Amino acid sequence: MRFEERLNNGARELLLDDVKRRISQTWSEIDHPRPTEPELTAETKSVLSTQLPETGWGDRITLEVASKVLDQSLAQSRPRFLAYIGSSGLEIGAVADFLAASYDFNLAIDSKAASLLEQQTARWLGQFVGFHNAEGLFTSGGTVSNLTALAAARQRVDPDARKLGNSKKLTVYCSVESHYSNTRAVELLGLGSNSMRAIGVDGNRRMRTDLLRAQIQQDLADGFTPMAIIATAGTTLTGAVDPMSQIADLADEFGVWLHVDGAYGAPAAGTLTGAALFAGIDRAHSVTIDAHKWMFVPKACSVLLVQDLSVLQSTFGHDEAYMPHDTQAANPVDLTLEYSRPLRALKLWMALAAFGAEGFRAALESNLDLAQYCYSIASSRGNFRVLDNRPQLSVVPIQLQHADSAKTSKLNQLLTEAVVQDGRFFLSEAQIDGETWLRPCFTNFRTTREDVDDLFEVLEEVAKSINL
């Protein structure tokens, strides 16, 4: 099939009709749990092992094959996907992706209305979480957003690093349960992972500010330059939110860049239930939020919010002959790590415009309620164990107990594997204080209390098949 044939005999319209039918069916199915995961068939494996076709299959046959491939893949948007930190694939976000890809914007340069839309979306998100006067840009994910923030933090304390390389002994501070993307960032910036200072946590698994202060003071005495403090707004392991006000006090006292890694949890700052946990977020220099996690839109849609875009221009700005520099305003490419950058903001803009802050707040509150409900059920059952403190956000570590406590971790590892194999739910495990726990996480607006009830029934049922 040649490109010009896509217009023959109404082929494009027929393709769109076919897409509409398939998407409508997919959306209807994703609203409800499957009784089991579909088998990856021999036919699909065979198709995915073929060589590059010399003569194309045609767009509609290709669409049919692609639909089968996707249906036999693991979709995080289903209501009983409770592993990791999943996403929901909100429908209007999927529509936005289709529109943005059809126009195929590149936000490396000013794209007129599209660039204004990105700026407005960042402001809206900042307003929602209480990071006032926010400016920001959209990236592919939390890893790139965190890397961008830490690059700006380095530029602030070592402005010659772009030309001369790192000339100071820099240190970065985070809790022992912060996300590994931050370690990856300091490695990529050439600081080395030894520059990371992992600070211990309290009984709520929040960074201890007394230990943070002591570490900063020790590093200063030893000739190091503190570069950044990373406060985690919702750890991946347990959903803990570091005490941002106290951390901000230390950042101000020692003149250190404060970055909030809220890739997962920061949206809860926009709820009545969770807002108090995030007091002080507006004192940060930068905040990462992955809207494709707990703002429910499809991947990829991460946002780095800052108080002042000029810090990003000093970090990434350049003057090349092939880029226009005929105005005082910076090109978007002078503010980001990326050159070619799609309009990722459209999906969040359309979702916020369609549902408003109230709609998002209600969905987030529902997830917070499910976490408390899950914790209460596990607490009431004599054969389940929970952490000492109730969930701060929507991660709920639970542990099925074995009569022989030495076998409990192995039991939960095998139970996780068996539940995934069973197919009615998808769970992941977590290592907490050297023990294996089940780790349901509620970040899907489709998940209900009935799903939580059924989770425990499935766990009890599947556990009976495990001989240990």
N, C-alpha and C positions, 0 to 999 in steps of 0.2 A: 504494500500500500504506500503510495506517494503522498506527500503532504497536501498537494493540491486536491487530492481525492476526498479530503475531509469535508469538502463543500458539495460533493456530488449528490444529487437526488435527495436533498434534505437530510443528509447523513448526520450533520451536526445536531439537528433538531431531534432525530431519532435517538442519538446518543444521550442527549439531555433527558429525554423521556425515560430512557432505560435507567439513567442515574437516579432520577427522581423516584422511580419505583423501588429501586434497591435501597436507597437511603431511607425512604419511608419505612420499609420493612425492618431495616437495621435499627432505626430509632425505636420502633415499637418493641423489638425483641430485647434491646438493651435495658429497657425500663424494668424488666423482670428477671429474676434469677433463672439460670439454667439448671435442670436436674443433674447434669454432669457436663464436663467439658467435651467438645466434639473431638473425635479421633483425627489425628493427622494421617490422612489416607495415603495409601501407596500411590494412587493417581497423582495427588498433589506433590508428593516427594519426587515422582518421576518428572513432572512438569518443571519443578524447580532444580532439576539436575540437567536440563537440556542445554545445548549450545546456543549461541546467539543465532536467531533466525535470519536467514538472508532475505526471505520474503516475509513481510509482517503478517500477523494473524488477522489484522483488521481491528478497529477500535472496539466493536461490540463484543467480539469473541474475547478480546483481551480483558474487557471489563468483567465478563462472566468468570474468567479464570481468576482475575484479581479478587473478585468477591469471595470465591471459594477459599483462596489463600487467607484472606483476612478473617473469614469466619472460623478458620481452623487455627487461629492465632490467639494469644492470651490478651484479652481486652480488659484494661483496668477500669473501664467506665461502668462495668456491671455492678449491681448493688451489693454483691457478696464478695467482691474483691477487697479484702481487708489487709492485704500485705503492704509492706513498705510504706510509702506515702503516695497513694494512687491519685488519679485524676478522674474527672467525671465526664469530660467531653460534652459540655453543655452545647445543646444543638445550635443556638445562635452563634456560638463561637466557631462551630464547624462551617456554618454558612459564611461567616466572616473570612475564614481561611480560603474558601472557594473564591470569594470575591477578590480578596487581596492577591491571590495567585493568578487570577484571571487578568487583573491589571498589571501584575508583576512589577510593583514599585521597587525602587532601590533607594533606601534612605541614606546612602553615602553622601548625597548632596541634598540641598533643600528641595523637597518635593511638594512645595506649596501646601495645599490643604492637608495632605497626608502628614506632613511634618507638624503642622499645627495640631492635628488630631493626636499624634503621639504625645506632644507636650501637654495637651489637655488631659489625656488619660493618666499621665504621671501625676498631674495635680489632683485629679479626682481620687486616685488611689492614696495619695498622701493625706488628703482630707479624710478619707475613710478610716485610716489607721492612726490618725492624730499626729502625723509628721507634717507639720504645717509649713506653708510656703515652699513646698517640695518642687524640685525640678528633677527630670530624670530621662532615662533612655532604656529601651527594651533590648534584651539580649536573649541568647538561646537557652540559658538556664542559670541556676544558682552558682554553678562553678565559675562561669564567665563573669557573672555579676560580682561575686566575691573577689575574684582576681582583679577586676577593674577597680573596686574600692581600695584594695590593698596597694595596687599600683599608685593610686592617687595619694594614699597615706605615705608611701615611700617618697614620692615626689616632694611632699611637704617637708620632710626632714632631711632629704638628700637630693636637692634639686639638680645636681650634676650627674646623677646616676644614669640618666639616659645616654649621656655621652661617654662617661668615664667608667661606668659600671658602679657597683656598690662600693662606696668608699668608707662606710661606717659599719660598726658592729651593731646591727639593728635587731630588735626583739619584738615579737608579736605575742599577745596574751589571749588565751581563750580557756574555756573550761575543759576538763578531761573528756567531756562528752560532746564537744563541738564536732561539727561535720568535717569529714576528711577533706572536703574541697578546699578548706582554708589551708591545710598543710600542703596540698597540691599547689595552691597559689604561691606560697612563699618559696616552694621549690622552683617553680617556673620563674619567679622574680630573682632567682639566684641567691636568695638569702640562706637556703639550706634548711632542712627540717629541724636542725638543732637550734634554730633561732626561735622556734615555737616554745612558749612557756605554758604547759598544760596545768591549769590551776584546779585544785581539788574542789569538790562540791559538798554541799551540806545535806541534811537529811531529806530535803526536797529536791535534791540533785541539781541545785542551782549553784553557780560559781560563788565561792566564798571570797568576799571582798577583803577580809583581813589577810588572807593568803595572797591575794592579788597585790595589795599594798606592800606586803613584805617582799614579794618577788621583784616588784618595780624598784624598790629602794635598794635591794641587793644588786640588781643589774646596773643601776646608776653608779653604785659604789665600785663595781667591777669594770666600769668604762664602757658599758653598752648604752645605746640610744633607743629608748622605747619608741617604736614606730606606730603601733596600733593595738587597741584592745578590741576584741571581738566579743560582743554580748550575744548569746544565742537566744532568740525569741522562739523557743519551741525546739528542743533537741529531738533528733530523729529517734533516739533510743527510748525515751520516756515522755517526751513532750514538755520537758521542764523549761521554764522561762527564767533566764538570769535576771537578777535585781538591777534593772537598768538605771534607776535614779542613783543608787549608791555607786555603781560603776561609772556613771557620768560624773559624779563628784570627783572620783579619782582621776578620770580623764582630764577634767578641768584643772585639778590641782597640779598634775604633772605635765600638762600641755600635750596630751597624747590624743591622736585621732581615735574616735569611737565609731566603730562599725557595728551595726546590728544585723546579724545574719538571721533574718526572719523569713527565709525561703519557705519554710513550712508554716510557722505559727503566727506570723505577724497579722494576717487578716483577722484573727480573733480579737485584736485590739479594737476593732470596730463594733464589737458586741457589748451589751450591757454586762453579761456574765464575765467576760474575760478582760475588759478594759483596764481594770486596776492592776493587773499583772504587768502591763506595758507602760506604766507610769515612767516618764523620763525618756521615752523613745524620741520625742521631739528635740532632745538635746544631742542626738547623735549627729555625726558628720555625714553618715551614709547609712542606707538601709537596703537590704536585698529582700525582695518578695518574689516568689515563683507563683505567678497567677495560675499556672497550669497545675498547681497543687490544690490549695484550699480556696482559690477563687473560681474553681470549677471549670475553667475554659480548657480547650485542648492544648497540647504541647505544640510548639515551644513558646513560652510566654513568661519570661522573667523580667523583672524591672529593678534597676538600680536607681534609688532615689537619693538625691543629694540636696544640700541647702544652697549650693552655688555651683553652677556648671563650669565656671572658670577653672575650678580645680581639675576638672577633667581635660579642659583644653591645655593646661600646662603639662598634663601627663601624656597626652596623645597628639597634640597639635603638631602640624608639620606644614611645609610650604613646598609643594611639588608643582611642576609645570603643567601636569595633566589635570589638576584640580583647580576650579575657579576660586579666586580670592579677591574678588572685586568689591566686597562689602566688608564692613567691620564685624559682622556676625560670623561666627565660626561655622564651617561646614559640619554637619553631623559626624562625618568621618574623623574630624579633629577632636571628637569627644569620646570615641569608643575604640575598642580593640579591633572591631570588625570593619571591613570595607563594605562588601556587598551585604546589605542588611534589609530583609523584607519588612513589610509593615505588620509586625507582630502585634502591635497595639490594637489593631482594629477589632480583634475578637473580644478583648476586654472592654474596649470602648462601647461596642454594640451591646455587650452583656450588661454593663453598668447603665447604659442609656435605656435599655429595655426593661430591666427589673428594678433599677434604682438601688440606693443603699439599703432600703428597707427589705427588699427581696433577698439580697445577699446576707444581711444581718440575720434574717429568719432561718436561712439555710445553715449558716454557721452555728446558730444557737441550737438547731436540731442535732447537729453532729456533736456538740458539747454535751447535750442531754443524753445522747446514745452512749457516750463514753461513761458518764456517771451511772447510767442504767446497767451497762456491762459490768462495771466495777461492783455495783450492788449485788448483782446476780452471783458473781464469782465469790464475793464475800459471804454470801448466805449459804453457799454450798460447802460442806465440810471437806470435800476432796479437792477443792481449788484453793490456791494461795494467791494473794495480791500484794502489791507493795504497801508499805505502811501508810502512805498518804494517798488521798484520792487524786484522780487525774487532774492536772492543771489545764490540759487542752483535750485532745481527742485520741491520744495513744493510751492504750490500757494493757500493760503487761499482766498476763495471768499465767498460772502454772498449775497443771494437774499433778497432784501429789501421788507418789508411789508409796506403798507400805514400807518399803526400804528406801529411806531418804537418799541414800547413796545412788539410787537408780533414777531419781526424779528427773535429772537433766537429760539422761538418755531417753527416758519415756517421752519427754516433751519434744525432743528432736525427732524421734520416730513418729510421734503423733502429728507433727507438722507435715512430715513427708506423706503420711497416710491420708491426711485431710486433703492435701493437694492432689494426690492420686485418686481419691474418692470423687473429687470434682464439683461438689456442691458449694464449697467455699474455697477461697484461696487465702492462705495465711503465710506469714513468714515468722521465723524465730528471731530471738534477740539474746545476746549474751549480756547478762546483768550481774555484776559482781561474781563473775566466774561460773554462773549457772545459766542453763538454757530455759528461756521462757517463751511462751506464745505471745505474739504481739499484735493483736487486732488494732487497726487504726481506722478511724471514721472520718473520711474526707469526701464522702459522696452524698449528694443531696437525695439520691434514690434509696439509700439504705434506711430501714425502718426498725422499730422495736421488735417487730415480728422476726426480722432477720437475726437480731441479737438472740432472741429466744431460741430460734432454730440452730444458731451456732452452738449453743451449749448442748442441745440434744444431739447434734452431729458429733461433737467432741466426745460425748459419753459413749455414743454408739460405736464410733470408729476405734476408740480406745480399747474396747473389748476384744478387738482382733489382734492387739499387740501382745505378744508373749515376751515377757522380760523378767 
